[in-house]
Amino acid sequence: MIQLLMNSVKQLNVTAYPVM
């Protein structure tokens, strides 16, 4: 469960990095 959440956060970070 925690791994899935971490994966979601990682994907969100990767998508938000270029936007910032």
HTML snippet that shows the backbone in 3Dmol.js (N, CA, C, O; Angstrom):
<script src="https://3Dmol.org/build/3Dmol-min.js"></script>
<div id="view" style="width:600px;height:400px;position:relative"></div>
<script>
const pdb = `
ATOM      1  N   MET A   1       0.853  -1.196   0.000  1.00  0.00           N
ATOM      2  CA  MET A   1       0.000   0.000   0.000  1.00  0.00           C
ATOM      3  C   MET A   1       0.892   1.251   0.000  1.00  0.00           C
ATOM      4  O   MET A   1       0.696   2.171  -0.794  1.00  0.00           O
ATOM      5  N   ILE A   2       1.867   1.261   0.902  1.00  0.00           N
ATOM      6  CA  ILE A   2       2.749   2.446   0.991  1.00  0.00           C
ATOM      7  C   ILE A   2       3.552   2.579  -0.303  1.00  0.00           C
ATOM      8  O   ILE A   2       3.813   3.687  -0.771  1.00  0.00           O
ATOM      9  N   GLN A   3       3.939   1.441  -0.874  1.00  0.00           N
ATOM     10  CA  GLN A   3       4.739   1.496  -2.107  1.00  0.00           C
ATOM     11  C   GLN A   3       3.931   2.147  -3.219  1.00  0.00           C
ATOM     12  O   GLN A   3       4.468   2.911  -4.022  1.00  0.00           O
ATOM     13  N   LEU A   4       2.643   1.843  -3.263  1.00  0.00           N
ATOM     14  CA  LEU A   4       1.796   2.423  -4.307  1.00  0.00           C
ATOM     15  C   LEU A   4       1.710   3.941  -4.115  1.00  0.00           C
ATOM     16  O   LEU A   4       1.767   4.708  -5.076  1.00  0.00           O
ATOM     17  N   LEU A   5       1.577   4.343  -2.884  1.00  0.00           N
ATOM     18  CA  LEU A   5       1.477   5.792  -2.592  1.00  0.00           C
ATOM     19  C   LEU A   5       2.790   6.478  -2.978  1.00  0.00           C
ATOM     20  O   LEU A   5       2.788   7.556  -3.574  1.00  0.00           O
ATOM     21  N   MET A   6       3.894   5.844  -2.634  1.00  0.00           N
ATOM     22  CA  MET A   6       5.200   6.441  -2.966  1.00  0.00           C
ATOM     23  C   MET A   6       5.349   6.546  -4.484  1.00  0.00           C
ATOM     24  O   MET A   6       5.879   7.530  -5.001  1.00  0.00           O
ATOM     25  N   ASN A   7       4.872   5.517  -5.190  1.00  0.00           N
ATOM     26  CA  ASN A   7       4.962   5.542  -6.647  1.00  0.00           C
ATOM     27  C   ASN A   7       4.150   6.710  -7.198  1.00  0.00           C
ATOM     28  O   ASN A   7       4.595   7.400  -8.116  1.00  0.00           O
ATOM     29  N   SER A   8       2.979   6.929  -6.648  1.00  0.00           N
ATOM     30  CA  SER A   8       2.104   8.022  -7.113  1.00  0.00           C
ATOM     31  C   SER A   8       2.793   9.360  -6.854  1.00  0.00           C
ATOM     32  O   SER A   8       2.783  10.250  -7.704  1.00  0.00           O
ATOM     33  N   VAL A   9       3.383   9.488  -5.685  1.00  0.00           N
ATOM     34  CA  VAL A   9       4.066  10.753  -5.349  1.00  0.00           C
ATOM     35  C   VAL A   9       5.258  10.963  -6.273  1.00  0.00           C
ATOM     36  O   VAL A   9       5.520  12.083  -6.710  1.00  0.00           O
ATOM     37  N   LYS A  10       5.967   9.900  -6.567  1.00  0.00           N
ATOM     38  CA  LYS A  10       7.145  10.003  -7.434  1.00  0.00           C
ATOM     39  C   LYS A  10       6.708  10.450  -8.833  1.00  0.00           C
ATOM     40  O   LYS A  10       7.317  11.336  -9.432  1.00  0.00           O
ATOM     41  N   GLN A  11       5.647   9.825  -9.340  1.00  0.00           N
ATOM     42  CA  GLN A  11       5.167  10.179 -10.687  1.00  0.00           C
ATOM     43  C   GLN A  11       4.694  11.644 -10.685  1.00  0.00           C
ATOM     44  O   GLN A  11       4.907  12.374 -11.654  1.00  0.00           O
ATOM     45  N   LEU A  12       4.059  12.055  -9.600  1.00  0.00           N
ATOM     46  CA  LEU A  12       3.551  13.432  -9.521  1.00  0.00           C
ATOM     47  C   LEU A  12       4.744  14.396  -9.490  1.00  0.00           C
ATOM     48  O   LEU A  12       4.714  15.446 -10.131  1.00  0.00           O
ATOM     49  N   ASN A  13       5.763  14.041  -8.763  1.00  0.00           N
ATOM     50  CA  ASN A  13       6.961  14.893  -8.670  1.00  0.00           C
ATOM     51  C   ASN A  13       7.614  15.019 -10.044  1.00  0.00           C
ATOM     52  O   ASN A  13       8.037  16.104 -10.444  1.00  0.00           O
ATOM     53  N   VAL A  14       7.691  13.904 -10.755  1.00  0.00           N
ATOM     54  CA  VAL A  14       8.338  13.913 -12.080  1.00  0.00           C
ATOM     55  C   VAL A  14       7.533  14.780 -13.038  1.00  0.00           C
ATOM     56  O   VAL A  14       8.100  15.418 -13.926  1.00  0.00           O
ATOM     57  N   THR A  15       6.209  14.805 -12.862  1.00  0.00           N
ATOM     58  CA  THR A  15       5.371  15.597 -13.774  1.00  0.00           C
ATOM     59  C   THR A  15       5.347  17.058 -13.353  1.00  0.00           C
ATOM     60  O   THR A  15       5.128  17.942 -14.181  1.00  0.00           O
ATOM     61  N   ALA A  16       5.571  17.316 -12.066  1.00  0.00           N
ATOM     62  CA  ALA A  16       5.514  18.700 -11.564  1.00  0.00           C
ATOM     63  C   ALA A  16       6.896  19.355 -11.693  1.00  0.00           C
ATOM     64  O   ALA A  16       6.997  20.582 -11.667  1.00  0.00           O
ATOM     65  N   TYR A  17       7.930  18.578 -11.827  1.00  0.00           N
ATOM     66  CA  TYR A  17       9.281  19.155 -11.911  1.00  0.00           C
ATOM     67  C   TYR A  17       9.395  20.105 -13.106  1.00  0.00           C
ATOM     68  O   TYR A  17       9.778  21.261 -12.922  1.00  0.00           O
ATOM     69  N   PRO A  18       9.077  19.657 -14.322  1.00  0.00           N
ATOM     70  CA  PRO A  18       9.182  20.532 -15.510  1.00  0.00           C
ATOM     71  C   PRO A  18       8.224  21.721 -15.424  1.00  0.00           C
ATOM     72  O   PRO A  18       8.515  22.794 -15.952  1.00  0.00           O
ATOM     73  N   VAL A  19       7.099  21.530 -14.768  1.00  0.00           N
ATOM     74  CA  VAL A  19       6.117  22.627 -14.674  1.00  0.00           C
ATOM     75  C   VAL A  19       6.672  23.741 -13.794  1.00  0.00           C
ATOM     76  O   VAL A  19       6.411  24.918 -14.042  1.00  0.00           O
ATOM     77  N   MET A  20       7.438  23.373 -12.766  1.00  0.00           N
ATOM     78  CA  MET A  20       8.007  24.383 -11.864  1.00  0.00           C
ATOM     79  C   MET A  20       9.147  25.083 -12.574  1.00  0.00           C
ATOM     80  O   MET A  20       9.775  25.975 -12.004  1.00  0.00           O
TER      81      MET A  20
END
`;
const viewer = $3Dmol.createViewer("view");
viewer.addModel(pdb, "pdb");
viewer.setStyle({}, {cartoon: {color: "spectrum"}});
viewer.zoomTo();
viewer.render();
</script>
